[in-house]
Each structure stands twice: as C-alpha cells, then as structure tokens.
Amino acid sequence: MKTLKSVTQPDLAARPYRLSVQRVMTASPRALYRAWTQQFDLWFAVPGSVRMQPEVGAPFFFETEFKSNDAAAAKRHPHYGRFLRLLTDRLVELTWVTGEGGTEGAETIVTVELKAAGERTHLRLAHTGFAGEAARDRHQNAWPMVLDHLERQIGGRSARPG
C-alpha cells in the first residue's frame, strides 16, 4: 500500500463548497478499490468510454449517460480528471471535472476512503471544491444514488483479477 508519487493538488481556496456521504457496503475494500480504479465501466461509465490507468498523476476520461424525464434522448456527459493519491484497498483520491450540470468546469476533488468493517466496508466519499451551492447540491443528491448503483453492481462480488 503506497502512494506512487506526489502531484500538485488543485487550489480550492476560491471554491469552498463541499459534501460528504457515507455508507456501509457489502463488497470488500479490495473490490471497491478496483471498482474505482479499474472497473468504472461496470458500474458508472458508459462501457467502452473509459480511458483510465490507476497511477498517481495519470489523467483519465470517461462518459456517463443520463436521460432526464423531459428529454427525448439520453445525453452523454464527459468526465475528466487525474489521480492524486492511491492507497491500495484503502483510498482513492482524484480530480473530477465535468461541464454544465456537473462541476461547471471546476476541477473538484473526490476522496473515497475504504475501511473494513467485519464482512463489509465502510465507504466515506468527500467531494470538495465546488464553486457554488447549486453544483454542490446536485452532487449531494446524486452521490447517494451513484453509491446505491455501485452496491447493486459490485456488492457481494469478489474482486476479479485485473
């Protein structure tokens, strides 16, 4: 368990809005770490859109797809970032940049802490660096649904070799 190298953190001084969500997951810390670093297309991203290497400083890209109730078709949402810290089976910290309706182009930071809790895992997600309350609130509402989906897709599954 190590951090591969250090990288420059985004300056969040002018972007003070943050959120935090926690939950107990049925998947192991190992399975959840893999989900966040190597298996985004199993639970979050559009399959085939992920370009991600779990290395500190390495940039990544993926797309999500969402259809609002009033839209005729689903819309793709590009996500960009880079890994800031990786501690195998314990911590994933990455920057998170999306456009309109997301982070509004701000380079935010998502920190996922994983701690074994018996047969389960305590997951704490912090998302910091929002420029405004509206972007923070959208993510405050979205992350619990995203974690529910992660639980349905990865929960109880043993980590597959990768």
C-alpha positions as CSV (number, residue, x, y, z in Angstrom):
1,M,0.0,0.0,0.0
2,K,1.7,3.1,-1.2
3,T,1.3,6.4,-2.9
4,L,3.1,6.1,-6.2
5,K,4.3,9.7,-6.4
6,S,3.1,13.2,-5.4
7,V,1.2,15.5,-7.7
8,T,0.1,19.1,-7.4
9,Q,-3.3,19.5,-5.7
10,P,-5.9,21.9,-7.2
11,D,-6.2,25.2,-5.4
12,L,-9.6,25.1,-3.8
13,A,-9.3,28.4,-1.9
14,A,-11.9,30.2,-4.0
15,R,-14.2,27.2,-4.2
16,P,-15.3,26.4,-0.6
17,Y,-18.4,24.2,-1.2
18,R,-18.0,20.6,-0.2
19,L,-20.1,17.5,0.7
20,S,-19.6,14.1,2.3
21,V,-21.6,10.9,2.2
22,Q,-21.0,7.6,4.0
23,R,-22.4,4.1,3.8
24,V,-21.6,0.5,4.7
25,M,-21.1,-1.6,1.5
26,T,-21.3,-5.4,1.2
27,A,-18.3,-5.5,-1.1
28,S,-14.8,-5.8,0.2
29,P,-12.3,-2.9,0.3
30,R,-10.4,-4.7,-2.5
31,A,-13.5,-5.0,-4.7
32,L,-14.4,-1.4,-4.1
33,Y,-10.9,-0.1,-4.8
34,R,-10.9,-2.0,-8.1
35,A,-14.3,-0.6,-8.9
36,W,-13.0,3.0,-8.5
37,T,-9.6,2.4,-10.3
38,Q,-10.1,-0.3,-12.9
39,Q,-13.8,-1.1,-13.3
40,F,-15.6,2.2,-13.8
41,D,-17.4,0.7,-16.9
42,L,-19.0,-2.0,-14.7
43,W,-20.9,0.5,-12.6
44,F,-20.5,4.1,-13.5
45,A,-19.3,4.9,-17.0
46,V,-20.6,4.1,-20.4
47,P,-18.9,0.8,-21.4
48,G,-16.1,1.4,-23.9
49,S,-15.7,5.1,-22.9
50,V,-13.2,4.6,-20.0
51,R,-9.6,5.6,-20.5
52,M,-8.1,5.1,-17.1
53,Q,-4.8,3.8,-15.6
54,P,-4.7,3.7,-11.8
55,E,-1.5,5.7,-11.4
56,V,-1.0,8.9,-9.4
57,G,-0.8,11.8,-11.8
58,A,-2.3,9.8,-14.7
59,P,-5.2,11.5,-16.4
60,F,-8.4,9.7,-17.1
61,F,-11.6,10.2,-19.2
62,F,-15.0,8.5,-19.3
63,E,-18.6,9.3,-20.2
64,T,-21.8,8.8,-18.3
65,E,-25.2,8.7,-20.0
66,F,-28.4,10.2,-18.5
67,K,-31.9,10.7,-19.8
68,S,-34.0,13.2,-17.9
69,N,-37.7,12.7,-17.8
70,D,-38.4,15.6,-20.3
71,A,-35.6,14.7,-22.8
72,A,-36.3,12.8,-26.0
73,A,-32.9,11.0,-25.8
74,A,-30.2,10.3,-23.3
75,K,-27.3,12.7,-23.2
76,R,-23.6,11.8,-22.7
77,H,-21.6,13.7,-20.1
78,P,-17.8,13.6,-20.3
79,H,-15.8,13.4,-17.1
80,Y,-12.1,14.2,-16.9
81,G,-9.6,14.0,-14.0
82,R,-6.3,12.7,-12.7
83,F,-5.4,10.5,-9.7
84,L,-4.0,12.5,-6.8
85,R,-3.5,9.7,-4.2
86,L,-3.9,5.9,-4.3
87,L,-3.5,3.6,-1.3
88,T,-4.3,0.1,-2.4
89,D,-7.7,-1.1,-0.9
90,R,-7.9,2.0,1.4
91,L,-8.0,5.3,-0.5
92,V,-8.7,6.7,-4.0
93,E,-8.4,10.5,-4.4
94,L,-8.9,12.0,-7.8
95,T,-9.8,15.2,-9.5
96,W,-13.3,15.4,-11.1
97,V,-14.2,17.8,-13.9
98,T,-17.5,17.9,-15.7
99,G,-19.4,20.5,-17.7
100,E,-22.8,22.1,-17.5
101,G,-25.0,20.5,-14.8
102,G,-21.9,18.9,-13.2
103,T,-18.9,20.7,-11.7
104,E,-19.4,23.5,-14.3
105,G,-15.8,23.1,-15.4
106,A,-14.3,23.4,-11.9
107,E,-11.5,20.9,-11.0
108,T,-13.0,19.4,-7.9
109,I,-11.6,16.6,-5.7
110,V,-13.3,13.3,-4.9
111,T,-11.8,11.3,-2.0
112,V,-13.0,7.8,-1.3
113,E,-11.9,6.2,1.9
114,L,-12.4,2.4,2.4
115,K,-12.3,0.7,5.8
116,A,-13.0,-2.9,6.5
117,A,-16.0,-3.3,8.9
118,G,-16.2,-7.0,9.6
119,E,-17.6,-8.7,6.4
120,R,-18.5,-5.3,5.0
121,T,-16.7,-2.0,4.1
122,H,-17.3,1.5,5.4
123,L,-17.1,3.9,2.5
124,R,-16.7,7.6,3.0
125,L,-16.8,9.9,0.0
126,A,-15.9,13.5,0.2
127,H,-16.3,15.8,-2.8
128,T,-14.7,19.3,-2.4
129,G,-14.0,22.4,-4.5
130,F,-17.4,23.3,-5.8
131,A,-17.7,27.0,-6.9
132,G,-21.3,27.3,-5.9
133,E,-24.1,25.7,-3.8
134,A,-26.1,24.6,-6.9
135,A,-23.3,22.3,-8.2
136,R,-22.6,21.0,-4.7
137,D,-26.3,20.3,-4.1
138,R,-26.7,18.5,-7.4
139,H,-23.8,16.2,-6.4
140,Q,-25.1,15.9,-2.8
141,N,-28.3,14.4,-4.3
142,A,-26.5,12.3,-7.0
143,W,-23.8,10.6,-5.0
144,P,-26.1,8.5,-2.8
145,M,-27.8,7.2,-5.9
146,V,-24.4,6.5,-7.5
147,L,-23.3,4.6,-4.4
148,D,-26.6,2.6,-4.4
149,H,-25.8,1.6,-8.0
150,L,-22.3,0.7,-7.1
151,E,-23.7,-1.5,-4.3
152,R,-26.0,-3.2,-6.7
153,Q,-23.3,-3.8,-9.4
154,I,-20.3,-4.6,-7.2
155,G,-21.7,-5.5,-3.7
156,G,-21.0,-9.1,-2.7
157,R,-18.9,-9.7,-5.8
158,S,-15.4,-10.7,-5.1
159,A,-12.7,-8.6,-6.8
160,R,-11.8,-10.1,-10.1
161,P,-8.2,-10.2,-11.2
162,G,-7.2,-7.1,-13.1
